[in-house]
Amino acid sequence: MEPTALSPELEALRSTLEISLDSATELCRLGMGTMVDIRQTFEIEMKGAIPGTVHIPLFEVKRLLGHALTEDEQDILDAGTPSDMDVRSFFTTINELHHVRDHIVLCVCNSGRRSLYAAQLLRSLGYGKALSVGGGFQAWKKRQAAAIAPLSAT
């Protein structure tokens, strides 16, 4: 479940925080970026995952960092089983990607709304190479379906 509208602050940042799926995929292929799936575990289990992504559930991270969750976010968090992520493992994972590998952290969610928030959050924590993948998992799924469709027609 995604929020229905972006906050004015995130809408204003979209032009600097958002990257296309094609560009994100190319950065990963070149070894310059890593996609971080911020959806909750149950969402990935239900809908699938993009191969090669690192999973860091956003709502659990927000809770760990002391950020207030909206009612919808808390409902989504409560719908799944908590992960074993703690503050230390979160920062270890992000530092490994961002500082050690010098990768662009490409946040991906279901449709690209939550990932804008995640990219902004990471930047506020000092991770300047954090971006949101526009269209999220839904865009990736559409691309996969389009790649298979011509094969099915033959």
Long-range contacts (C-beta under 8 A, 24 or more apart in sequence): 1-72, 1-75, 1-76, 2-109, 2-110, 2-111, 2-113, 2-114, 3-70, 3-72, 3-113, 3-114, 6-113, 6-116, 9-120, 10-116, 10-117, 10-120, 13-116, 13-120, 14-116, 14-132, 17-116, 17-119, 17-120, 17-123, 17-130, 17-131, 17-132, 18-112, 18-116, 18-119, 18-131, 18-132, 18-133, 18-134, 19-106, 19-131, 19-132, 19-133, 19-134, 20-133, 20-134, 20-135, 21-133, 21-134, 21-135, 21-139, 21-140, 21-143, 24-106, 24-108, 24-131, 24-133, 27-104, 27-106, 28-52, 28-106, 31-103, 32-103, 32-104, 33-103, 33-104, 33-105, 33-106, 34-97, 34-101, 34-103, 34-104, 34-105, 34-106, 35-106, 35-107, 35-108, 35-133, 36-97, 36-105, 36-106, 36-107, 36-108, 36-118, 37-108, 37-109, 37-137, 38-107, 38-108, 38-109, 38-114, 38-115, 38-118, 39-109, 39-110, 39-114, 39-137, 40-76, 40-77, 40-79, 40-80, 41-80, 41-81, 41-83, 42-79, 42-80, 42-81, 43-80, 43-110, 47-110, 47-137, 47-141, 48-137, 48-141, 50-108, 50-137, 50-140, 53-108, 54-93, 54-97, 56-85, 56-90, 56-93, 56-94, 57-83, 57-85, 58-109, 58-114, 58-117, 58-118, 58-121, 60-85, 61-85, 61-90, 61-121, 62-121, 64-90, 65-121, 67-121, 94-122, 94-125, 94-127, 98-127, 98-129, 98-130, 103-129, 104-129, 104-130, 104-131, 105-129, 105-130, 105-131, 106-131, 106-132, 106-133, 107-131, 107-132, 107-133, 108-132, 108-133, 108-136, 108-137, 108-140, 109-136, 109-137, 110-136, 110-137, 110-138, 111-135, 111-136, 111-137, 111-138, 112-136, 112-139
